[in-house]
Each structure stands twice: as structure tokens, then as C-alpha cells.
């Protein structure tokens, strides 16, 4: 397996795990009131904001993973640098949303908080690996 393919596959695996951790962080009842989005009138605006940011991050990560799979399978040409930049932006923006979401939570002693923090770290590493792959496959010739 060549180095570029390995970097892209590692990006895919880490991003998929980060997406799974983010989904679990939102879905599991490991928050103070039992759930992030289903705590009713007892929810503070911090938990609602965190839930919405997590959901946006899940959507962005899913789109980034879909494009990365297309790059890996050859459905999108490696010479399309604009699409590569968009995918990198999706990884970075989803990472920002995940970090912003779990930083809204005041009490970090719950397991869902730690799942979210792990998802943020994995998304950050995924964006770095995608940047490495982007640098290795970009067309640097001048026209």
C-alpha cells in the first residue's frame, strides 16, 4: 500500500470513529439531566447549544467522510484541488464545532463529555492527516 493511500485510509478510519463518538455523545444519557437534547424544560441553553453544535458537526463530518471515500475510490480526481480544500475545511469546521460544543458544558465529569472530547481530538488528527495527503497529491506545477 502506498503512503498516500495509507494516509487517506487512516483519515477515514479516525474520522469515522470521531463521528461515532460524536453520535454516541449526543445519543447516550451521560449528561447531567439524562440527555443532551431530550432533557425538556430543565435544560439550560448551554446544553441545547451543545446539542445543536454536535449535530452540525456530525453532518459536516459525514459529508467530509463521503468525499474522502470518493477520493480513495477514485470517483473524484486527485487533481481537483478545490474539492480537496472544501473537504479540509469541512474537517476543520467540524472540529471547531465539536470543541465549541463540549466547551459549553460546565461539568466535565460525565462520560458523554469525554466521548465528545475524544471525538474532537480524533477529528483534529483526521484533519492533519488529510492535510498531509492533500500536500502529497496536490498539483504544484505552474501553468
C-alpha positions in Angstrom: 0.0 0.0 0.0 1.4 3.3 -1.0 1.9 6.1 1.5 -0.8 8.4 0.1 -3.4 5.6 0.3 -2.4 4.8 3.9 -2.8 8.4 4.9 -6.2 8.6 3.3 -7.4 5.3 4.9 -6.1 6.4 8.3 -8.0 9.7 7.9 -11.2 7.7 7.0 -10.9 5.4 10.0 -10.2 8.2 12.5 -13.0 10.4 11.1 -15.4 7.5 11.2 -14.5 6.8 14.9 -14.9 10.5 15.6 -18.3 10.6 14.0 -19.4 7.5 16.0 -18.1 9.1 19.3 -20.0 12.3 18.5 -23.2 10.4 17.8 -22.8 8.5 21.0 -22.0 11.6 23.0 -25.3 13.1 21.8 -27.4 10.0 22.0 -26.4 8.4 25.3 -27.8 9.7 28.6 -24.4 10.5 30.0 -25.2 14.2 30.7 -26.4 15.7 34.0 -30.1 15.7 33.1 -30.1 12.3 31.3 -29.8 13.5 27.8 -28.4 16.4 25.8 -31.4 17.1 23.6 -34.3 15.4 25.5 -34.0 17.0 28.9 -37.1 19.1 28.4 -37.7 22.4 30.3 -34.9 21.6 32.7 -32.2 22.1 30.0 -30.1 25.1 30.1 -29.3 27.0 26.9 -25.7 25.6 27.2 -26.9 22.0 26.7 -29.2 22.9 23.8 -26.4 24.9 22.1 -24.0 22.0 22.6 -26.5 19.5 21.2 -27.1 21.6 18.1 -23.4 22.1 17.5 -22.8 18.4 17.9 -25.5 17.7 15.3 -24.0 20.2 12.8 -20.6 18.6 13.4 -22.0 15.2 12.7 -23.4 16.4 9.4 -20.2 18.1 8.4 -18.1 15.0 9.3 -20.4 12.8 7.3 -20.0 14.9 4.2 -16.2 15.1 4.7 -16.1 11.3 5.1 -18.2 10.8 1.9 -15.9 13.0 -0.1 -12.8 11.3 1.3 -14.2 7.9 0.3 -14.8 9.3 -3.2 -11.1 10.4 -3.3 -10.0 7.0 -2.1 -12.1 5.0 -4.6 -11.1 7.3 -7.4 -14.6 8.7 -8.1 -13.1 12.2 -7.8 -9.9 13.0 -9.5 -6.9 13.7 -7.3 -6.2 16.8 -9.4 -9.3 18.6 -8.1 -7.7 20.8 -5.5 -10.8 23.0 -4.9 -12.7 20.0 -3.7 -9.8 18.9 -1.5 -9.8 22.3 0.1 -13.5 22.1 0.7 -13.1 18.7 2.4 -10.3 20.0 4.5 -12.5 23.0 5.5 -15.3 20.5 6.5 -12.9 18.6 8.7 -11.6 21.8 10.4 -15.0 23.4 10.8 -16.5 20.2 12.3 -13.6 20.1 14.7 -14.3 23.6 15.8 -17.9 22.8 16.3 -17.1 19.7 18.4 -14.7 21.7 20.6 -17.1 24.6 20.9 -19.9 22.1 21.8 -18.1 20.3 24.6 -16.6 23.6 25.9 -20.2 24.8 26.5 -20.6 22.0 29.1 -19.7 23.3 32.6 -19.3 20.0 34.4 -16.9 17.6 32.6 -17.3 14.6 34.9 -19.8 12.8 32.6 -18.8 10.1 30.2 -20.5 11.7 27.2 -18.3 14.7 27.7 -15.3 12.5 27.5 -16.6 10.9 24.3 -17.1 14.3 22.8 -13.6 15.4 23.8 -12.2 12.2 22.2 -14.2 12.9 19.1 -12.7 16.4 18.9 -9.2 15.0 19.2 -9.8 12.4 16.5 -11.2 14.9 14.2 -8.2 17.2 14.7 -5.8 14.3 13.9 -8.0 13.4 10.8 -7.7 17.0 9.5 -3.9 16.9 10.0 -3.7 13.5 8.1 -6.0 14.9 5.3 -3.7 17.9 5.1 -0.7 15.6 4.7 -2.5 13.7 2.0 -3.5 17.0 0.3 0.1 18.2 0.3 1.3 14.9 -1.2 -1.2 14.8 -4.0 -1.7 18.5 -4.9 -0.7 19.8 -8.3 2.1 22.3 -7.6 3.1 23.0 -11.2 2.5 26.4 -12.6 0.6 26.8 -15.7 
